[in-house]
Amino acid sequence: MSKWKVTFVDDHGETIDEVFECEECPSHEQAAKLIKERLLPVAAKLDLNDLEGRTTDASVKNLKTQNSIQILGITPI
């Protein structure tokens, strides 16, 4: 499995790097789900209501609007 560094800005405005293992480079949507599972495990289990299935990148938008976390980039390690 390959390791990927996901860089994002957290709710305090700090830039953070988290490392995840995935077969392929995760999309921003997949990275948002991985971040939620690691940093916000309770929120990761919640339903996205109307967003999921109706909006592209529902997890990315939810992470930004609800938790003020924005993904900046994904790079291989």
N, C-alpha and C positions, 0 to 999 in steps of 0.2 A: 504494500500500500504506500502511496506517495503522501508526503506531508505538504500542507499548504498553509501559508501564513495569511490570515485575514486581518487587514488593518481597518480599524473603524474608530469613530469619534464617539465617546460615551456621553452619558447625560450630564457630565461635569465639564465637557469640552476637552477632555484629555484624549490624546491619540493612543490607542491600545492595539497591540498585536497579539492574536491568539493563534495557536497552531492546531490544525485539525488533520486527521488522516482520512483520505478519500482515494478511491481508485483514479478518478479523473478530476480535473479542476472543477470545483463547485461553482455553480452559477451564483449570482447575488442572492437569488431566492433561496437556494440551498444553504448558502453561508448564513443568511438571516435566521434560518431554522436552527442551524448548528449553534449560533450565538445565543439564541433564545434558550435552547436546551441546556447550555453550559451556565449562562449568567442569570437566566430567569426561568428556572425549571417549572415553576407553577404556571407562569404565563404561557409557557410552551405547550401546555396541555389544554389550554382554553381554545374554544372554537372561535374562528375569525368572523363568525356571523355572515354578513352579506359580502364580505370582501373575497373570501376564498371561492374560486370558480367563476367569479364575475369580474375580477380585477386582475390584471397581470401583475406579477410580483407582489401579491397580497401580503406576504410575510415581511418583505422589505418596507412596504408602506406602513404596515402596522408597527414594526419596530421603530420606525422614525417618528410617527405621530404619537404613539403611546409611550415610548420609552426614550425618545430623543437620542437614538443610536443610529448613526449613518455609516454605512460601509464605504470605505475609501478605495480599497483595492484588495486583490487576491493574487498572491505570488507563490511560486513553488519554492520549496526549501531543498 
